C-alpha cells in the first residue's frame, strides 16, 4: 500500500462529517439566514450522540484490518 494514511476508510472525521451533514439537512425549511444556519450547526454538533462517536472509534481496528486485506482498496466502510 503506497498511501494507506490517505484512505478515507481510516479517516473517522470523514464519516463524522457525512453523518453531521445528514443531520443538518433534516431541518426544513432551509435556514433563512447565516445566523440561523450557525445556530443549527452548533445545535447539531453539540447533540452528536456519544454512542456514535464511540462506535466510530471502536470500529478503527476492523477498518485497519479490512484496509490491509484489500491492499488499501475499497472496503465496506
C-alpha positions as CSV (number, residue, x, y, z in Angstrom):
1,X,0.0,0.0,0.0
2,X,1.6,3.2,-1.1
3,X,-0.8,5.6,0.6
4,X,-2.6,3.8,3.5
5,X,-2.7,7.0,5.5
6,X,-4.8,8.7,2.8
7,X,-7.5,6.1,2.9
8,X,-10.9,7.7,3.7
9,X,-11.9,4.4,5.4
10,X,-9.3,5.2,8.0
11,X,-10.3,8.8,8.5
12,X,-13.0,8.8,11.1
13,X,-13.7,12.5,10.7
14,X,-14.9,11.9,7.1
15,X,-17.6,9.6,8.5
16,X,-18.4,12.1,11.2
17,X,-18.9,14.9,8.6
18,X,-21.0,12.7,6.4
19,X,-23.4,11.9,9.2
20,X,-23.3,15.5,10.5
21,X,-24.4,16.9,7.1
22,X,-27.3,14.5,7.1
23,X,-28.5,15.7,10.5
24,X,-28.2,19.3,9.4
25,X,-30.0,18.7,6.1
26,X,-33.0,17.3,8.0
27,X,-34.0,20.9,9.0
28,X,-36.9,22.1,6.9
29,X,-37.3,24.7,5.5
30,X,-33.6,25.6,4.9
31,X,-32.2,28.3,7.2
32,X,-33.4,31.8,6.5
33,X,-30.1,33.5,7.2
34,X,-26.5,32.8,8.2
35,X,-27.3,33.3,11.9
36,X,-29.9,30.5,11.8
37,X,-27.5,28.2,9.9
38,X,-24.8,28.8,12.5
39,X,-27.4,28.1,15.3
40,X,-28.4,24.8,13.6
41,X,-24.8,23.7,13.1
42,X,-23.9,24.4,16.7
43,X,-27.1,22.6,17.9
44,X,-26.4,19.6,15.8
45,X,-22.7,19.5,16.7
46,X,-23.5,19.7,20.4
47,X,-26.1,16.9,20.0
48,X,-23.8,14.4,18.4
49,X,-24.6,11.1,20.3
50,X,-21.7,9.9,22.3
51,X,-22.6,6.3,21.2
52,X,-22.0,7.4,17.6
53,X,-18.5,8.7,18.4
54,X,-17.7,5.6,20.4
55,X,-18.8,3.3,17.6
56,X,-16.5,5.2,15.1
57,X,-13.6,4.8,17.5
58,X,-14.3,1.1,18.2
59,X,-14.6,0.4,14.5
60,X,-11.0,1.5,13.9
61,X,-9.4,-1.9,14.4
62,X,-11.7,-3.5,11.9
63,X,-11.2,-0.7,9.4
64,X,-7.5,-1.2,9.6
65,X,-7.9,-5.0,9.1
66,X,-10.1,-4.5,6.1
67,X,-7.9,-1.8,4.6
68,X,-4.9,-4.1,4.8
69,X,-6.9,-7.1,3.5
70,X,-7.9,-5.0,0.4
71,X,-4.5,-3.6,-0.2
72,X,-5.8,-0.1,0.5
73,X,-8.7,-0.5,-1.9
74,X,-12.4,-0.2,-1.4
75,X,-13.9,-1.6,1.9
76,X,-17.4,-1.8,3.3
77,X,-16.6,1.4,5.3
